[in-house]
């Protein structure tokens, strides 16, 4: 990450601490753990929430297959500008300057409604309003393919119970080489569809 990205991240945190959620961008060690469980060989669509300055995005674009669509949702204008400068020339890549809650409409426009194979999130669920967190997770579950992977990181495990309401398999791995240390949380919903949803 260049100095501009780090300074921009700090500046945006000072302006909107609850929305940004961290003083510095995620470390390369955390980024490696965040993408480690993704099946890049078979993924057709990968979505990222809250990419910030693009620490995770860079690895997603490096490791995906050329025809895999990567869609990122970033509401911060400064971060969107940085993402455009860094990755604007990438094919099959789309920056959405809107809330992750709009994932359904965007997938309808970009992939003709094809669900995401994996959704990776840098959103600070611990500081988001509860109604926003629930809305994002409801949309995530709805537009993630059956058995697909949702990966997030958190600085505490206070929101594990929230995630458990939407995913029945949760795997947690700690990364201490980050400031502050973080938990990588990998989630899947492997429960069979209920009769009501059929």
C-alpha positions in Angstrom: 0.0 0.0 0.0 1.4 3.4 -1.0 1.6 6.4 1.4 -1.3 8.1 -0.3 -3.5 5.1 0.5 -2.5 5.0 4.1 -2.9 8.7 4.7 -6.2 8.7 2.9 -7.4 5.8 5.1 -6.4 7.6 8.3 -8.0 10.9 7.1 -11.3 9.1 6.3 -11.2 7.3 9.6 -10.9 10.6 11.4 -13.9 12.0 9.5 -16.1 8.9 9.8 -14.7 6.4 12.4 -17.8 4.3 12.6 -18.1 3.9 8.8 -14.4 3.2 8.2 -13.8 1.1 11.3 -10.0 1.1 11.4 -7.1 3.6 11.5 -5.0 1.8 9.0 -5.6 -0.5 6.0 -5.5 -4.2 6.6 -2.1 -5.9 6.6 -0.9 -8.2 3.8 -1.0 -11.0 6.3 -4.7 -10.4 7.0 -5.4 -10.1 3.3 -3.7 -13.5 2.6 -5.9 -15.1 5.2 -9.1 -13.4 3.9 -8.7 -14.8 0.4 -7.2 -18.2 1.4 -10.5 -20.1 1.3 -11.8 -18.8 -2.0 -12.2 -21.3 -4.9 -10.7 -19.1 -7.6 -10.6 -21.9 -10.1 -14.4 -22.2 -10.2 -15.7 -18.8 -9.0 -17.6 -16.9 -11.7 -18.5 -13.9 -9.5 -16.8 -12.6 -6.4 -18.2 -9.6 -4.5 -16.4 -7.4 -2.0 -18.0 -5.1 0.5 -16.1 -2.1 1.8 -12.8 -2.5 -0.1 -11.4 0.8 1.2 -8.1 1.3 -0.6 -8.1 -2.1 -2.2 -5.8 -4.3 0.0 -8.1 -7.4 -0.5 -9.2 -6.3 -4.0 -5.6 -6.5 -5.3 -5.3 -10.1 -4.3 -8.8 -11.0 -5.7 -7.8 -9.5 -9.1 -4.4 -11.2 -9.1 -5.8 -14.7 -8.3 -9.1 -14.8 -10.1 -9.5 -16.3 -13.6 -9.7 -13.7 -16.4 -13.4 -14.3 -16.9 -14.4 -14.1 -13.3 -16.4 -10.9 -12.5 -15.3 -9.0 -9.4 -17.8 -6.4 -8.0 -16.9 -4.1 -5.2 -19.2 -1.9 -3.1 -17.7 1.2 -1.6 -19.7 4.2 -0.4 -16.7 6.4 0.5 -15.9 8.8 -2.4 -12.2 9.1 -1.6 -11.8 5.4 -1.5 -13.7 5.0 -4.8 -11.2 7.4 -6.4 -8.3 5.4 -5.2 -9.9 2.2 -6.4 -10.4 3.7 -9.8 -6.8 4.8 -10.1 -5.5 1.5 -9.0 -7.8 -0.9 -10.7 -9.9 1.1 -13.2 -8.4 -0.6 -16.2 -9.2 -4.1 -15.1 -11.6 -6.2 -17.2 -14.6 -7.8 -15.6 -14.3 -5.5 -12.7 -17.0 -3.1 -11.4 -16.9 -0.5 -8.6 -20.3 0.3 -7.2 -20.5 3.5 -5.2 -23.4 2.4 -3.1 -24.4 0.3 -0.1 -23.9 -3.5 -0.1 -27.7 -3.6 0.5 -28.1 -3.0 -3.2 -26.3 -6.2 -4.2 -29.5 -7.8 -5.7 -30.1 -4.9 -8.1 -26.4 -4.8 -9.2 -26.2 -8.5 -9.8 -29.3 -8.3 -11.9 -27.6 -5.6 -14.0 -24.1 -7.0 -14.2 -24.5 -10.8 -14.1 -28.1 -11.2 -15.2 -28.9 -12.3 -11.7 -26.2 -14.9 -11.4 -25.5 -15.2 -7.6 -22.1 -14.5 -6.1 -19.9 -17.6 -5.5 -18.1 -15.7 -2.7 -18.6 -12.5 -0.8 -15.7 -10.9 1.1 -16.4 -8.1 3.5 -14.3 -5.4 5.2 -17.4 -3.8 6.7 -17.2 -2.9 10.5 -20.3 -4.8 11.6 -19.4 -3.9 15.2 -20.0 -0.2 14.6 -22.8 -0.4 12.0 -26.4 0.2 13.1 -28.1 -3.2 13.8 -30.8 -2.6 11.2 -28.1 -2.0 8.5 -26.1 -5.1 9.6 -29.2 -7.3 9.4 -30.2 -5.8 6.0 -26.7 -6.5 4.5 -26.6 -10.0 5.9 -30.1 -10.8 4.7 -29.2 -9.6 1.2 -25.8 -11.5 1.4 -27.5 -14.8 2.2 -30.1 -14.2 -0.6 -27.6 -13.5 -3.3 -24.8 -15.9 -2.3 -25.1 -19.2 -4.2 -26.1 -22.2 -2.0 -23.1 -23.3 0.0 -21.2 -20.2 -1.1 -18.6 -18.6 1.1 -19.0 -15.3 3.1 -15.7 -14.1 4.6 -15.4 -11.2 6.9 -13.0 -9.9 9.5 -13.7 -8.4 12.9 -11.5 -7.1 15.7 -13.7 -8.8 18.4 -16.1 -11.8 18.3 -19.0 -9.8 19.6 -20.9 -10.2 16.3 -20.5 -14.0 16.0 -24.0 -14.5 17.3 -25.3 -12.1 14.6 -23.5 -14.1 11.9 -24.8 -17.3 13.3 -28.4 -16.2 12.6 -27.6 -16.3 8.8 -24.9 -19.0 8.5 -24.8 -22.4 10.2 -21.1 -23.1 9.6 -18.6 -20.6 11.0 -14.8 -21.0 11.0 -12.7 -18.5 12.9 -8.9 -17.9 12.4 -6.9 -15.2 14.2 -4.3 -13.0 12.5 -2.1 -11.2 15.0 0.1 -9.6 12.3 -2.4 -6.8 11.8 -3.1 -3.5 13.6 -5.1 -4.2 15.6 -5.1 -8.1 15.5 -8.2 -9.4 13.8 -10.3 -12.5 13.4 -11.1 -13.9 10.0 -14.6 -15.4 10.0 -15.5 -17.7 7.2 -19.2 -18.5 7.0 -21.4 -20.9 5.0 -25.1 -21.8 5.0 -25.3 -25.5 4.2 -28.8 -26.0 5.6 -31.3 -27.5 3.0 -33.9 -25.1 1.7 -37.0 -25.0 3.7 -40.4 -26.0 2.2 -41.5 -22.4 2.3 -38.6 -21.3 0.1 -39.2 -24.0 -2.6 
